[in-house]
Amino acid sequence: HQVEAARILGAHHEACLAGANWFQVTQKGLVAPWCFRRDVVNTFRSMSRWWRSLDPQNNFVIPEEGTFLALFRNGAADMLPWDSDFDAKLYTRWPLAPARFMNWTKEAAFQSMEVEAYLYDGCGQDGYVLLRRPNITHHIGDVYIAGGHAPSSFPWRAKLFGMEVSLSPEHLHHIFFRRYRTPVQKLFGDGLPLQCFHEGHNACLPDCRDPDQPCEFEDNFVHVDFFEGGPGGRPQAM
């Protein structure tokens, strides 16, 4: 079993499994551990608040890749339960040099998040910054930074993990129709349908190999902030 968080008689308890990380998804066919997903979601929230606080009128956040798809699956609730990190664009109206962005990450406001930032080249027109936390083996976020983008060029607003994000029709078309080509299958790893390699485990991914059969979790235990009962009022533990 994989139980890292539970609410018992109204009291919240957490006991993160040592060494648990996203690799359990691909190696065991299990939901990404609760504590790992909690850290991914909280880092996205902290990063969004930090970026927008630098210039609330001109800085904005755009979800990318699987984080964008989470809007369609879970709305504001949570990340994809089998995802490995978050992906986001941090855009601003003003010119933005990668070196300037990295200087901001050395300031106290960023350092208080306990997140490490590493700049890499070769990711198109945007700068690419990998984010990780010292206590997690797998990196926790991919961030793409760029200036010269007016907030009005991404006119739609949505809530993701409780934070406001910006969208545009063009970005929707690119991710949904070109990047993922109208994703309707639940895939993980190298494009495998979701499946569990540990039958009977409480954190098993649903079996999505048969396209004619239902492919969904039986309750809401996969949501980081959800502690109500599932079908039949069953209490949840993650």
Secondary structure, 3 states (H helix, E strand, C coil): CCCCEEEECCEEEECCCCCCCCHHHHHHCECCCHHHHHHHHHHHHHHHHHHHHHCCCCEEEEECHHHHHHHHHHCCCCCCCCCCCEEEEEEECCCCCHHHHHHHCCCHHHHCCCCEEEEECCCCCCEEEEEECCCCCCCCEEEEEECCCCHHHCCEEEEECCEEEEECHHHHHHHHHHHCCCCCCCEECCCEECCCCCCCCCCECCCCCCCCCCCCCCCCCCCCCCCCCCHHHCCCEC
